[in-house]
Amino acid sequence: MRTIRRGSFLVILLILVNSCSAKRSPSGKSSANHKNVMTSAVRNSKLKTAYFAEGCFWCAEAIYQRVRGVKNVVSGFSGGTKPNPTYKEVSSETTKYAETVRVRYNPKQVTYRQLVEVFFGSQDPTQKNGQGPDIGESYRSIIFYQNDQEKKIAGEVKKQIEQSGKYSKPLAVEITKFRKFYKASKHHQNFYRKHPNNPYIVHVSKPRVHRFMKKFPNLLKKKYRSK
């Protein structure tokens, strides 16, 4: 019985080895692709995530995409309770959701505090339930913190701005515990980049993005520094 089992084991082993060998190309591309996937996974594991609502997510998305160390920005909704809200439902101002961006960033290149400073500096933080021409709860300003450290940093930056005397009106920014984020439809992703001639982008988003770039030149990615 031992001999039969050992023989069966060797047959199975040979099949597996041949199968693995067949999957590898002579050029070693399979091994290279595997290495690239592993490297990408390790790189992504070092990224952190932050959530901000500051008016139209078309504008916010374009702003954070220009910040150094930010690897990915996704437009969506947060702050409400109804599962899987649609853009139409959120725009009805009955869901408590706010247009929100999910920001994936490298903390070695940009800190959470700097992202919070960008948040306050790229909008009018005194405007309640709206931003610019966009009025309603879905456009209110919120920092969604995920832990005590983020809550502390958000509170400290807000307090510093309040005490600076920069604004004559009180800040309308909420600091709220993060619950859930729902990604908006594909139509709303990268809208600023895909629709540069859209009237809203031309007259509202671009001026806002340019004001941000002028205010935070040291936090911009290299490709945006001369623009």
N, C-alpha and C positions, 0 to 999 in steps of 0.2 A: 504493500500500500504506500509506503514512503517513497518508493521509486516512481510509482505512477504519479503521485502528487507532485514530486519534484519535476518530473518531465512536463506535466501540465503547466506548472508554474513557469518553466523556461519558455514554453511555447507562447504563453500569454505575454511574457516579458519581451520576447522578440517582436511580437505583433505591435506592442506599445512603442517600442523603440523605432520600428519601421514607420509607424504612423506619424510619430513626432518628426522623424527625418523627412518624411514626405511633405510635411507642412513648411519646412524651411526651404527658402529659395537658395540657389547657389551663391547669390550675392550677399546673403546674410541679412536681407531686408527685414525678415521676421524678427530677428534678434534686435536690430536697430529700432524697429517700431516699438517693440516691447520696452526697450530702454527709454524711448521718448515718452511713452505712456506713463512709465514709472516716475520719470523726472517731473512730468507735468503734475502727477498726483501729489508728489512731495511738495512741489511749489505751491499748489493750491491749498495744501493742508496748513501752510504758514499764513494764509490770508485770513483777515477778519472781516466781519460784516457790520455795517451800520445802517440805520433806517432814519430817513428824514422826510418831512412833509413841509413844503414851502411854496405853496401855490401850484401852478400848472406843472405837471411832471415832465412836460416837454422841455421846459426851461431848466428845471432842476437837473434832469438827466444830462443835458448838454454842459451844465456847469461842472458837475462832479466828474464827468468824463475828461475834463481838461486838467484835473488836479493830479499832480505827480503821485505815483504810488497807487493810484486807483486803477484796478484791473478790469472791473466790470460794473456797469450800472444798469439796473432793470427798473422799468416803470411799473407801478402797481397801486394797490390800495391797502391801507391799514387804519386801525382805529375804530372799526365797527365790529359788529357781532354776526351779521348774516353771512353764512358760508358762500363762497364763490360769487361775490358781487360782480355785476357787469358795469361797464362804463356808464350806460344809460341809467342804471339804478343809482349809482353813486352821484351822478350829475343831477338827479332829482332832489338832492339834499334831504333825503329821508332815511339814510342808512347809517349816519355818523362816521362813515369812512372818509378819509382824506386821501387825495392823490399823493402818493409816496414813492420815494426811490430807495431801492436796496443797493447799497454801495459796498462792493468787495474791494478791500485795499490791503496793501502791504504795510504793516505797522513800522517796518524798518525805514520806510520811505516817507510816510506821512502818518502823523499821530491822530488819535481820536480827537484830541483837543483841537488840533488844527482843522479837522473836518467840521467840528462844531463852530469854530471861528469863521470858516467859509459859510456855514449855514446862516449865521447872523449877518455876515457881511455881504451876502448876495441877494438880499431882499429888504423890504421895509418891515422890520420886526414889530412895529407898533400897529400895523394894520390888522384889525381883528376880523376873523372869518372872511379872509380874502387876501389877494395879492395883486396889486395893480388893478387892471380892469376885471379880473376874475373875482366874483363875489359869491360867498356861500361857505358853509362849513367844510365842504369838500376841498376848499382851497386854504384852510387855516394852517398855521405854522405849528409844527410839532416836532420835538426831538423824542424819538422812541428809544428809551434806554433798555438794555438787556441785563444789566447787572448793577451792583452798587457803585462800582468804579465809574461807569459811564454816567450814572445819575449824578454822582458827585462832580464830575468834570463839567457836565452840562449846566448844573446849578452854579458852579463857580464862574464860568464864562458869562452866564446871564447876569449874575450879580455884579461882575466887573463892568459890564456894559451899562447896567442901570446906574451904577455909582459914578460913571464917567461923565455924566451930564450931556452926553451926545444927543440924546433925544428928549424933547420936551414932553412927550406923551409916554405913558407906561408901556412896557413891552407886552405884546399879546401872545408871546410864544408859550406853548404848553410843553411841559416835560412829563411824558407819560410812559408807563411801563409797556414794553413791546409785547404783543399777544400773537398776532398772526399777520402774515403778508400774503396777498393774492396778486399774482402777476397779471398785468393788463394784457389785452389781446396784442397780437403781432403788429397790428396797425399802429399802435402807440409806441412801439419800441423804436428808438433811434429816429424819432419823427423829425427832430431838428436837422439831422444830417440828410435824411431822405427827402425832405420837402423844404429846401432852402428858400423857395419862392412863395411859399404859403403866406398869405397876408398877415396872419397872426405871428408867424415866425419872424417875418420882416419887421413888423412894427412893434412887437412886444418882446419876443424872445431874444432876438439879436442884440437890441440895445441893453437888455439886462445882462446877457452873457458878456458883452464887451465891457460893461461897467465892472463886473466881477473880475475880468482879466486885468483890467487896469489897476484894480485895487489890490490884487494878490499876485503880482508878477513872479515873486519868488516861489510860489507854490504851483506854478504852471508846469506842465510837461514841456520838454524842450521844443517840440514841434509847434507849440502855441505861443512861445515867448516873443516872437517877433511880429505877431499878428495883432 
